[in-house]
Amino acid sequence: MFKISLTELEEVRRDPVAYKKKREGGTGFYPSKSVFQTLKRAIYEYHKNTDALAAMNYLEDGLESFKSRASCEKAVGDLQWYIIEYQKLGWATFLKKHNISIPLSTQYLDSLKVTGEISRIDMHPNGTYAVWLFNKGSAGNWQNELRMPIIQNAVGVELGAPPEQIHVGIYTFEDHAVNIHNFTNSDIKRAHLELEDLFRKMGF
């Protein structure tokens, strides 16, 4: 079965044939140990008991193996910023570091799998849901990324909630920004049609 990571969909978009050739050549998405991965693990540690001190201790211990002091100091500031933003929001978190698999048309079920990790899912006080992703870079044109409406739909299917009750948000750690959006049913349909078009261009 050919597997695609949600984080690689923009690469697939740029050149689906080259992407398939690269993957079939044995190269692909393999997350390595990094300062940002260490920061994310510290954030998940924070969400165990919403204990800022425990999270900071976890982060500082994890950063000891990295040589760049500037990167490590930024990670400490990033964690402090994240905790402040999370507390300011005040929404209840019920899932973190959650893996999802994208629902595909029957014709692709035996040949393709598109999966990814959701950083956090919150319950909004009004009964809707907020799906959050953590991004190392800046916000850029994040709403135009193919994965975003696809994630909104997939989480809605998993939770048994209509798309209008799911919002997709992103924490961007380069520019310390928090953004959230609700994609329409038309946005979701267009995204899935484009995804299937990319599958066809890859020869599936």
Buried (B, 14 or more C-beta within 10 A) or exposed (E): EBEBBBBBBEBBBEEBEEBBEBBEEEEBEEEEEEBBEBBBBBBBBBBEEEEBEBBBEBBBEBBEEBEEEEBBEBBBEBBBBBBEEBEEBEBEBEBBBBEBBBBBEEEBEEEBBBEBBBBBBBBBEEEBBBBBBBBBEEBEEBBEBBBBBBBBBBBBBBBEBEBEBBBBBBBBBEEBBBEBBBBEEEBBEBBBEBBBEBBEBBEB
